[in-house]
């Protein structure tokens, strides 16, 4: 897989109108599957119990008015015109908003962050704010640690509600589609057939996940397009055949009449109406696969009109047919002659909508894991060509079991709708709150603009949220219970991970201790490369000192590897590796910091080994030539010399080593990054020197003639030692940790760490499994953390 491939549908000619229309067509199957099938269950959920359809039609017209204005204000105005602009390098979703906020204000709780990360090309920052109020809001956020924690919990809550939606959407979608059988079967047969058929379809859906979306994904867009055209045609037929004056119900006055007549029942029925915007969040969450224009065109000119016509058509039919409550539904408005074909298309469309939310659940769990907020799980990449197509076996089977349990336990659309509606509105409220911060911190708009956005859309969503919350005992308890459980797991895992990092930071060993190790102390250097994995970006980790204490030997080539996440979606491969020496060149010890974004694909162990050795080889050549003649910047040589003198140390000099092969001879390059030395202050050390890529520099390697031969021999010797060590074998040295709360800790901390974290650690994937380390190459060092 090409890690540099950011968007799975990206086209070089994305800006051309043909490519945009193609992306808009493709987005139908990925983005709009969930939203497009909402007409199956909205009216049935709304009229389930709280209100009744009367001869005056005030109820049905009031519901249609609410549906129209909800679809117009939330998906169209909020998401299409505003929230889609809050992208993070083209990526959307809860973590994209959190990433943007963390880059513009120091509110991140992620460990081992460096100022050097800001040099990444994807670490885009806007000019500093010009308004005093914006900087005041930023200062308040940065100066209160409790706000950092509250922001993280808010993000985790939104993430957990997305996972909850991934559990509930397949159940309600497939159940609603299959409910069309009730018009063709007797009540007794239908009662016993509907749940088993739904469960069978769900089992098949989850069982096929390991094949990956890309194998059947080309069917998705045609299915959703067929479904949208189908409901549009049915809507137009019902409007002209039954009541062509139904358009008058689009007036907001019908909402007022509806609430005046139905009062509390009308307010409670909003919990069913809000299901019309289920899946709207996918427009933002799946932004990285498409473009702004494609998603906007698809929704504005196809999905939105089709949904409005579908709801108007159902309302027109019901306004002339005042049946009992259980008869209200999507299929009663479908002419009998086309009912079976519509049923088949509806089931296929519900499967597509379910597939989209399941894939989104895998993606957001993978992002949570990358940012240290979720226990390690096995992530399988199902496509070598399409970036981001992943499958997580543990999550897949757990979702399947819970989904079937929900179907069997609830057995009706009413309870499923109450649960799904609360999860949907919770996610939207989180997005509204985070977007308000983005408006202030990232767009540098006055706080009043953000407040207006928050109050306008937040009040609409709070109204619907309250209507769902009041039905706590009728199904809404499920997403709340699930969210509390998942937030607890994620927060405990993240909290303990940070505490472990702080312990490592305070117990790291000095460079002098490493350099003192030698034959005089009975320490031997054995052939091979030792990769010591640590979260530290400087210093010698305590697990290595424990390793040497118990086994007085270490490898001839030693590399301290830190694999870290940065608050950007992708890190370009040319900027991924930060390489430096640990001690003098003769010691053959190095530090390598490997940086990944929260959507990046981690390399498998074979490609990682070869690429790491390649980067070390390039760094060796670069470092020798810099020390014996230097890399001369033709345009800014004097600035380079000034920067060279800033606090250089033998342990902390790091260089971004990209794809450029270094040579001992003259080389000129117009496009690839050259290197320059810039001082950065980091969390670990104020003296770190990081050499970063500067694009479009003309450089040459200049070596004094007198020392050219000597330098070349030294370079070749060090590179030869590196490759000989690689041939001898590479060992992965990982810490096997047990964490305990220190004495005097509170009861909650002891419960969280001693019981919660250690239980999760024992029952989730180990670091060696996540890195896919061969068992024969693994060396584990036992460590007890007292935090």
C-alpha positions in Angstrom: 0.0 0.0 0.0 1.2 3.5 -0.7 1.1 5.4 2.5 1.3 8.6 0.8 -2.1 8.0 -0.7 -4.3 10.3 1.4 -7.7 10.0 -0.2 -9.1 6.8 -1.6 -10.9 8.5 -4.4 -8.5 11.3 -5.0 -8.1 12.2 -8.7 -5.3 14.4 -10.0 -7.9 16.4 -11.9 -10.2 16.7 -8.9 -10.8 20.3 -9.7 -12.2 19.6 -13.2 -16.0 19.5 -13.4 -16.0 15.9 -14.8 -13.9 14.6 -12.0 -16.1 16.5 -9.5 -19.3 15.0 -10.9 -17.7 11.5 -10.8 -16.7 12.0 -7.1 -20.2 13.2 -6.4 -21.6 10.0 -8.0 -19.2 7.9 -6.0 -20.1 9.7 -2.8 -23.7 8.4 -3.0 -22.7 4.9 -2.0 -20.2 5.9 0.7 -21.7 9.1 2.3 -25.4 9.1 1.7 -26.5 5.5 2.2 -27.6 6.0 5.8 -29.3 9.4 5.2 -31.1 8.2 2.1 -32.9 5.3 3.8 -34.4 7.4 6.6 -37.8 7.7 4.9 -38.3 4.0 5.7 -38.8 4.7 9.4 -39.3 8.4 10.2 -43.1 8.6 10.0 -43.5 5.2 11.6 -41.3 6.3 14.6 -43.0 9.7 14.9 -46.5 8.3 15.0 -45.6 5.2 17.1 -47.3 6.4 20.3 -47.0 10.1 21.2 -49.3 11.5 18.5 -52.2 10.2 16.4 -53.0 10.9 12.8 -56.4 12.7 12.7 -58.9 13.7 10.0 -57.7 17.3 10.2 -54.2 16.3 8.9 -52.7 18.9 11.2 -50.4 16.2 12.7 -49.1 14.9 9.4 -48.6 18.3 7.9 -46.9 19.5 11.1 -44.5 16.6 11.0 -43.8 17.2 7.3 -43.0 20.9 8.1 -40.6 19.8 10.8 -38.9 17.3 8.6 -38.5 19.9 5.8 -37.0 22.6 8.0 -34.8 20.1 9.9 -33.4 18.8 6.7 -32.9 22.3 5.4 -31.2 23.8 8.5 -29.0 21.0 9.8 -27.7 19.0 6.8 -27.9 21.8 4.2 -27.1 25.0 6.1 -25.0 23.6 8.9 -23.0 20.8 7.3 -22.9 21.6 3.6 -22.3 25.4 3.9 -20.4 25.7 7.2 -19.0 22.6 8.9 -17.5 21.2 5.6 -15.1 24.2 5.7 -13.7 23.1 9.0 -11.6 20.4 7.4 -8.1 19.3 8.5 -6.1 19.0 5.3 -9.2 17.7 3.6 -10.2 15.4 6.4 -13.3 15.7 8.5 -14.9 14.2 11.6 -14.6 14.6 15.4 -10.8 14.0 15.5 -10.2 16.4 12.6 -11.9 19.2 14.6 -9.9 18.2 17.8 -6.7 18.1 15.8 -7.3 21.6 14.4 -8.0 23.0 17.8 -4.9 21.3 19.3 -2.7 22.8 16.6 -4.0 26.3 17.2 -4.1 26.2 21.0 -2.0 24.2 23.4 -4.8 22.0 24.7 -3.5 18.6 23.6 -3.0 15.9 26.2 -1.0 13.7 23.8 2.4 12.8 25.2 5.8 13.3 23.6 4.7 16.2 21.4 7.6 18.4 20.0 7.7 21.8 18.6 9.5 20.2 15.6 6.2 18.6 14.6 5.0 22.1 13.6 7.5 22.0 10.8 5.5 19.3 9.0 4.0 20.4 5.7 0.5 19.1 6.8 0.7 21.1 10.1 -1.0 24.1 8.5 -1.5 27.1 10.7 -3.4 30.3 9.8 -1.9 33.7 10.6 -2.2 34.6 14.3 -5.5 36.1 15.4 -5.9 39.8 15.1 -8.7 40.3 17.6 -8.2 40.6 21.3 -11.3 38.5 22.2 -10.0 35.6 20.1 -6.6 35.6 21.9 -8.5 35.9 25.2 -10.5 32.8 24.5 -7.3 31.0 23.5 -5.5 32.1 26.7 -8.4 30.8 28.9 -8.3 27.4 27.2 -4.6 27.1 27.4 -4.3 28.2 31.1 -6.8 25.8 32.6 -5.9 22.2 32.5 -9.4 21.2 33.5 -10.6 22.6 30.2 -8.1 20.4 28.3 -9.6 17.3 30.1 -13.1 18.5 29.4 -12.4 19.0 25.7 -10.9 15.5 25.5 -13.9 14.0 27.3 -16.2 15.8 24.9 -14.3 14.4 21.9 -14.3 10.9 23.4 -18.1 11.2 24.0 -18.7 12.1 20.4 -16.5 9.2 19.3 -18.4 6.8 21.6 -21.8 8.0 20.2 -20.5 7.3 16.6 -19.6 3.8 17.7 -23.1 3.5 19.2 -24.6 4.7 16.0 -22.6 2.0 14.2 -24.3 -0.5 16.5 -27.9 0.9 16.1 -28.0 2.0 12.4 -27.7 -1.5 10.9 -30.4 -2.8 13.2 -33.0 -0.1 12.5 -32.1 0.1 8.8 -32.4 -3.5 7.9 -35.4 -4.0 10.3 -37.3 -1.1 8.6 -36.5 -2.5 5.1 -37.7 -6.0 6.0 -40.9 -4.6 7.7 -42.3 -4.2 4.2 -43.1 -7.9 4.4 -46.0 -7.2 6.8 -48.2 -6.1 4.0 -47.7 -9.4 2.2 -47.9 -11.8 5.1 -50.4 -12.5 7.9 -49.8 -10.9 11.3 -48.8 -14.2 12.9 -46.4 -15.2 10.1 -44.9 -11.7 10.0 -44.3 -11.6 13.7 -42.2 -14.7 13.6 -40.5 -14.1 10.3 -39.3 -10.5 10.6 -36.7 -10.8 13.4 -35.1 -14.0 12.0 -34.8 -12.5 8.5 -33.3 -9.3 9.9 -30.8 -11.2 12.0 -29.8 -13.4 9.0 -29.1 -10.3 6.8 -27.1 -8.7 9.6 -25.0 -11.9 10.1 -24.3 -12.0 6.4 -23.4 -8.3 6.4 -20.9 -8.6 9.2 -19.5 -11.9 7.9 -18.5 -10.2 4.6 -16.6 -7.4 6.3 -13.2 -9.1 6.1 -13.4 -9.0 2.3 -13.3 -5.2 2.4 -15.6 -2.6 0.9 -13.5 -2.2 -2.2 -14.6 -5.7 -3.5 -18.3 -4.8 -3.6 -18.1 -1.0 -3.3 -18.7 -0.4 -7.0 -22.2 -1.6 -6.5 -23.0 0.9 -3.7 -23.4 4.1 -5.7 -25.8 2.5 -8.3 -27.9 1.0 -5.5 -28.2 4.3 -3.7 -28.9 6.2 -6.9 -31.6 3.7 -7.8 -33.1 4.1 -4.4 -33.1 7.9 -4.6 -34.7 7.9 -8.0 -37.2 5.3 -6.7 -38.4 7.4 -3.7 -38.4 10.5 -5.8 -40.7 8.9 -8.4 -42.9 7.5 -5.6 -43.1 10.9 -4.0 -44.1 12.6 -7.2 -46.7 10.0 -7.9 -48.3 10.3 -4.5 -48.2 14.1 -4.6 -50.1 14.3 -7.9 -52.3 11.3 -7.3 -53.4 12.0 -3.8 -52.8 15.6 -2.7 -51.0 18.1 -4.8 -51.6 20.9 -2.2 -49.2 19.2 0.2 -46.5 21.7 -0.6 -48.4 24.2 1.6 -47.3 22.2 4.6 -43.7 23.4 4.1 -44.7 26.7 5.7 -43.3 27.1 9.3 -46.8 28.0 10.5 -47.7 24.3 10.4 -45.0 23.6 13.0 -46.7 26.1 15.3 -50.1 24.6 14.7 -48.7 21.1 15.3 -47.2 22.0 18.7 -50.3 24.0 19.8 -52.5 21.0 19.2 -50.3 18.1 20.3 -48.4 20.0 23.2 -46.3 17.5 25.2 -47.0 14.6 22.8 -45.8 16.7 19.8 -42.6 17.6 21.7 -41.9 13.9 22.5 -42.6 13.0 18.8 -39.6 15.1 17.8 -37.6 12.0 18.8 -38.9 10.3 15.7 -38.7 13.4 13.4 -35.0 13.8 14.1 -34.3 10.4 12.4 -34.7 12.2 9.1 -31.2 13.6 9.6 -29.6 10.3 10.6 -26.4 10.0 8.6 -25.8 13.7 8.1 -22.5 13.5 10.1 -21.2 11.2 7.4 -20.9 14.1 5.0 -18.2 15.6 7.3 -16.7 12.4 8.6 -16.1 11.0 5.0 -14.9 14.3 3.6 -11.3 12.9 3.2 -12.5 10.4 0.6 -14.0 13.0 -1.7 -14.0 16.8 -2.1 -16.1 19.7 -0.7 -17.6 20.4 -4.1 -18.5 16.7 -4.8 -20.3 16.3 -1.4 -22.1 19.6 -1.8 -23.3 18.9 -5.3 -24.5 15.4 -4.5 -26.5 16.5 -1.5 -27.8 19.8 -2.8 -28.9 18.7 -6.3 -29.9 15.0 -5.7 -30.1 13.7 -2.1 -31.9 16.7 -0.6 -34.6 17.1 -3.4 -35.2 13.3 -3.4 -35.7 13.1 0.4 -38.0 16.1 0.4 -40.1 14.6 -2.4 -40.2 11.2 -0.6 -41.5 12.8 2.6 -44.0 15.0 0.8 -45.3 12.0 -1.1 -45.8 9.9 2.1 -47.6 12.9 3.7 -49.8 13.4 0.6 -50.8 9.7 0.8 -51.5 9.7 4.5 -53.5 12.9 4.2 -56.1 10.9 2.3 -55.8 7.7 4.2 -56.5 7.9 7.9 -55.5 4.5 9.0 -54.7 3.1 12.5 -51.3 3.8 14.0 -49.6 0.6 13.1 -50.5 1.0 9.4 -48.5 4.3 9.1 -45.2 3.5 7.4 -43.3 3.8 4.2 -44.6 0.8 2.3 -48.3 1.7 2.6 -47.7 4.6 0.3 -46.1 2.3 -2.3 -48.4 1.1 -5.1 -49.0 -2.6 -4.8 -47.8 -3.3 -8.3 -44.3 -2.1 -7.5 -44.1 -3.1 -3.8 -41.9 -6.1 -4.2 -39.2 -4.4 -6.4 -39.2 -1.5 -4.0 -38.8 -3.9 -1.1 -35.7 -5.5 -2.8 -34.1 -2.1 -3.5 -34.9 -0.9 0.0 -33.1 -3.9 1.6 -30.1 -3.4 -0.6 -30.0 0.3 0.2 -30.3 -0.5 3.9 -27.3 -2.8 3.6 -25.3 -0.1 1.9 -26.2 2.4 4.6 -25.2 -0.1 7.3 -21.9 -0.9 5.5 -21.0 2.8 5.5 -21.5 3.3 9.2 -19.7 0.0 10.0 -16.7 1.2 8.0 -16.9 4.5 9.7 -16.9 2.8 13.1 -13.7 0.9 12.2 -12.1 4.1 11.0 -12.8 6.1 14.1 -11.7 3.3 16.4 -8.4 3.2 14.5 -8.0 6.9 14.9 -8.7 6.6 18.6 -6.1 3.9 18.9 -3.5 6.0 17.0 -4.0 8.9 19.5 -3.6 6.6 22.5 -7.3 6.7 23.4 -8.3 3.1 22.8 -6.8 -0.3 23.7 -4.8 -1.9 21.0 -6.8 -4.0 18.5 -5.8 -5.8 15.3 -6.2 -3.6 12.3 -6.3 -5.3 8.9 -6.0 -3.3 5.7 -8.3 -4.9 3.2 -7.0 -3.0 0.1 -3.5 -2.5 -1.3 -4.7 0.4 -3.5 -7.4 2.2 -1.5 -6.1 4.0 1.5 -8.2 3.8 4.7 -10.1 0.6 3.9 -9.6 -1.3 7.2 -11.2 -4.2 9.1 -11.0 -4.8 12.8 -12.0 -8.4 13.7 -12.7 -7.9 17.4 -14.9 -4.9 16.8 -16.7 -6.5 13.9 -17.8 -9.5 15.8 -18.7 -7.5 18.9 -20.8 -5.2 16.8 -22.5 -8.1 15.2 -23.4 -9.7 18.5 -24.7 -6.4 20.0 -26.6 -5.6 16.8 -28.4 -8.9 16.8 -29.1 -8.5 20.6 -30.7 -5.1 19.9 -32.8 -6.5 17.1 -34.1 -9.4 19.3 -34.4 -7.3 22.4 -36.3 -4.3 21.0 -38.2 -6.0 18.2 -39.8 -2.7 17.1 -38.8 0.5 15.3 -40.0 2.7 18.1 -37.3 1.6 20.6 -34.6 1.4 18.0 -35.5 4.9 16.8 -35.3 6.4 20.3 -31.9 4.9 20.8 -30.5 5.8 17.4 -31.9 9.4 17.6 -30.2 10.1 20.9 -26.9 8.9 19.6 -27.2 11.0 16.4 -28.1 14.2 18.2 -25.2 13.7 20.7 -22.7 13.5 17.9 -24.2 16.6 16.2 -24.0 18.5 19.5 -20.4 17.6 19.9 -19.6 18.7 16.3 -21.4 22.0 16.9 -19.4 22.7 20.1 -16.1 21.9 18.5 -16.9 23.9 15.3 -17.6 26.9 17.5 -14.1 26.7 18.9 -12.7 26.2 15.3 -14.5 29.4 14.3 -12.7 31.4 17.0 -9.2 29.7 17.2 -8.7 28.6 13.5 -10.8 31.0 11.4 -10.1 33.9 13.8 -13.6 35.1 13.7 -15.0 37.2 16.6 -16.4 35.1 19.5 -19.8 36.6 18.8 -20.0 34.8 15.4 -19.1 31.5 17.1 -21.7 32.2 19.8 -24.4 32.8 17.2 -23.5 29.6 15.5 -23.6 27.7 18.8 -26.9 29.2 20.0 -28.7 28.8 16.7 -27.8 25.2 15.7 -27.2 24.1 19.3 -30.7 25.2 20.4 -32.2 23.1 17.5 -30.2 20.1 18.4 -30.9 20.5 22.1 -34.6 20.5 21.4 -34.4 17.2 19.6 -31.9 15.8 22.1 -34.3 16.6 25.0 -37.1 14.8 23.1 -34.9 11.8 22.8 -33.7 11.9 26.4 -37.2 11.9 27.8 -37.6 8.5 26.3 -34.8 7.1 28.4 -36.8 4.0 29.5 -38.0 3.4 26.0 -34.7 2.6 24.3 -32.7 5.9 24.8 -30.9 4.3 27.7 -28.8 2.1 25.4 -26.6 4.7 23.7 -26.1 6.5 27.1 -25.1 3.3 28.8 -22.8 2.3 25.9 -21.2 5.8 25.8 -20.5 5.8 29.5 -18.9 2.4 29.3 -16.7 3.3 26.3 -15.8 6.7 27.6 -14.6 5.1 30.8 -12.5 2.6 28.9 -11.0 5.2 26.6 -10.3 7.8 29.4 -8.7 5.2 31.7 -6.5 3.9 28.8 -5.5 7.4 27.8 -4.9 8.6 31.4 -2.7 5.6 32.3 -0.8 5.9 29.0 0.1 9.5 29.8 1.1 8.6 33.4 3.4 5.9 32.0 5.0 8.4 29.7 5.5 10.8 32.6 7.1 7.9 34.6 9.5 7.2 31.7 10.3 10.9 31.4 11.3 11.2 35.0 13.3 7.9 35.1 15.2 8.1 31.9 19.0 7.5 32.0 21.7 9.9 31.1 23.7 9.7 28.0 26.9 9.4 30.1 25.6 6.2 31.6 25.2 4.7 28.1 28.6 5.8 26.9 30.3 4.4 30.0 29.0 0.9 29.2 31.8 -1.2 27.9 34.1 -4.2 28.4 35.5 -2.7 31.6 32.0 -3.2 33.2 31.5 -6.6 31.6 29.2 -5.4 28.9 29.6 -7.0 25.5 28.4 -5.7 22.1 26.9 -8.5 20.0 26.3 -8.6 16.3 23.0 -7.3 15.0 20.7 -4.3 15.2 18.8 -3.7 18.4 15.6 -1.6 18.1 14.7 -0.3 21.5 11.1 1.0 21.4 10.2 3.8 23.7 7.8 6.8 23.9 10.6 9.2 24.7 12.0 11.5 22.1 15.2 12.1 24.0 17.2 10.4 26.7 17.8 6.7 27.4 14.6 4.8 28.5 14.6 3.0 31.8 13.6 -0.3 30.2 16.9 -0.3 28.3 18.9 0.1 31.5 16.9 -2.7 33.0 17.6 -4.9 29.9 21.4 -4.3 30.2 21.3 -4.9 34.0 19.7 -8.3 33.5 21.6 -9.2 30.3 25.0 -7.5 30.2 25.1 -7.2 26.4 23.5 -5.2 23.7 23.7 -5.0 20.0 26.5 -3.5 17.9 24.1 -1.1 16.3 21.6 0.4 18.7 18.6 2.4 17.6 16.1 4.0 20.0 12.8 4.0 18.1 9.9 6.3 19.1 6.7 5.7 17.1 4.5 8.7 17.8 1.3 10.2 16.6 1.0 13.9 15.7 -2.2 15.9 15.5 -2.4 15.9 11.7 -4.3 13.4 9.5 -1.2 12.4 7.4 2.5 12.7 7.6 4.2 12.8 4.2 6.7 9.8 3.9 9.5 12.2 3.1 9.0 13.9 6.5 8.2 10.8 8.6 11.6 9.9 9.9 13.6 12.1 12.4 17.0 10.5 12.7 19.9 11.5 14.9 23.0 10.1 16.8 23.1 9.1 20.4 26.7 9.7 21.4 29.7 9.8 19.1 29.8 8.1 15.7 32.0 5.3 17.0 29.4 4.2 19.4 27.0 3.2 16.6 23.9 4.4 18.5 21.1 6.3 16.9 17.7 7.7 17.6 14.8 7.5 15.2 11.5 9.2 15.7 8.8 7.8 13.4 5.8 10.1 13.1 2.3 9.1 11.9 -0.9 11.1 11.5 -4.2 9.8 13.0 -5.3 8.5 9.6 -1.9 7.1 8.5 -1.4 3.5 7.7 1.4 2.0 9.9 3.9 0.0 8.0 4.3 -3.7 8.3 7.4 -4.9 10.0 9.3 -6.0 6.9 9.0 -2.7 5.1 9.6 -0.8 8.4 12.9 -2.7 8.9 14.2 -2.0 5.4 13.1 1.6 5.4 14.6 2.3 8.8 18.0 0.9 7.8 17.8 2.9 4.5 17.0 6.1 6.5 19.9 5.4 8.9 22.2 4.9 5.9 21.2 8.2 4.4 21.6 10.0 7.7 25.1 8.6 8.2 26.2 10.0 4.8 24.4 13.3 5.5 25.9 13.7 9.0 29.5 12.9 7.8 29.4 15.4 4.9 27.8 18.0 7.1 30.6 17.6 9.7 33.4 17.5 7.1 32.6 20.3 4.7 28.8 20.6 5.0 25.8 21.0 2.9 26.0 24.4 1.4 22.8 26.3 0.7 23.6 28.3 -2.4 21.1 31.1 -1.5 21.2 31.1 2.3 24.7 29.9 3.3 25.2 32.6 5.9 21.9 31.9 7.7 22.8 28.2 7.7 26.1 28.9 9.5 24.4 31.0 12.1 21.8 28.3 12.8 24.6 25.7 13.0 25.8 27.2 16.2 22.6 26.9 18.2 23.1 24.5 21.0 24.3 21.5 19.1 24.7 18.3 21.2 25.9 14.9 20.3 22.7 13.3 21.6 20.0 15.6 20.4 20.8 16.4 16.8 18.0 15.1 14.6 17.4 15.4 10.9 14.4 14.8 8.7 15.6 12.1 6.4 13.3 11.8 3.4 13.4 10.1 0.0 16.5 12.0 -1.3 19.6 9.7 -1.7 22.7 11.5 -0.4 25.9 11.4 -2.3 29.5 12.4 -1.5 29.7 14.3 -4.7 28.0 17.5 -6.0 24.3 17.3 -6.3 21.7 19.9 -7.3 18.0 19.5 -6.8 15.2 21.9 -7.4 12.3 19.9 -6.0 13.3 17.7 -3.1 13.9 19.1 0.4 17.3 20.2 1.4 18.3 20.3 5.1 18.8 23.1 7.4 19.4 23.3 11.2 16.8 25.0 13.4 16.6 25.1 17.1 13.4 23.8 18.7 12.2 23.6 22.3 10.6 20.3 23.0 8.8 18.7 25.9 11.8 16.5 26.7 14.7 18.9 26.2 15.3 22.5 25.5 18.4 21.8 23.5 17.0 19.6 20.8 18.2 20.5 17.3 16.0 19.3 14.5 16.9 19.7 10.9 13.9 20.1 8.7 13.1 19.9 5.1 12.9 23.2 3.2 11.4 22.8 -0.3 12.9 24.1 -3.5 16.4 24.8 -2.2 19.4 24.5 -4.6 22.0 22.6 -2.5 25.3 20.9 -3.1 27.5 18.7 -1.0 31.0 20.2 -0.7 33.9 18.2 0.8 37.4 19.6 1.3 39.8 17.8 -1.1 42.2 17.1 1.7 39.8 15.1 3.8 37.7 13.7 0.9 39.3 10.2 1.0 39.3 10.0 4.7 35.7 11.0 5.0 34.6 8.6 2.3 36.3 5.7 4.1 34.7 6.6 7.4 31.3 6.9 5.8 31.7 3.6 4.0 32.9 1.9 7.2 29.9 3.1 9.2 27.4 2.2 6.5 29.1 -1.2 6.1 28.8 -1.8 9.9 25.1 -1.0 9.6 24.4 -3.4 6.8 26.5 -6.2 8.4 24.5 -5.7 11.6 21.3 -5.9 9.5 22.4 -9.2 8.0 23.2 -10.6 11.5 19.6 -9.9 12.5 17.3 -7.3 13.9 16.0 -7.6 17.5 12.9 -5.7 18.7 13.3 -4.8 22.4 9.9 -3.9 23.9 8.8 -3.1 27.4 6.3 -5.5 29.0 4.7 -3.3 31.6 2.7 -3.7 34.7 1.2 -0.5 36.1 0.3 0.1 39.8 -1.1 3.2 41.5 1.3 4.6 44.0 0.6 4.4 47.7 -1.8 7.1 49.0 -3.7 7.3 45.6 -7.4 7.8 45.7 -9.8 4.8 45.5 -10.9 5.9 42.0 -7.3 6.0 40.8 -6.5 2.6 42.2 -9.6 1.1 40.6 -8.8 2.8 37.3 -5.2 1.7 37.1 -4.8 -1.5 39.2 -8.0 -3.1 37.9 -9.3 -1.3 34.8 -6.1 -0.6 32.9 -4.3 -3.9 33.8 -7.4 -5.8 32.8 -7.5 -4.1 29.4 -3.8 -4.5 28.9 -4.0 -8.3 29.6 -7.0 -8.7 27.2 -6.0 -6.5 24.3 -3.4 -6.9 21.6 0.2 -6.4 22.8 2.6 -3.9 21.3 4.4 -6.8 19.5 1.2 -7.9 17.8 0.4 -4.3 16.8 3.9 -3.9 15.3 3.6 -7.5 13.8 7.0 -8.4 15.3 8.1 -12.0 14.5 8.3 -13.9 17.8 11.9 -15.0 17.1 13.0 -11.4 16.9 11.2 -10.2 20.1 12.9 -9.4 23.4 10.5 -8.2 26.1 11.7 -6.3 29.2 9.5 -6.5 32.3 8.8 -3.1 33.8 6.7 -2.1 36.8 5.3 1.4 36.7 4.4 3.0 40.0 2.2 6.0 38.9 
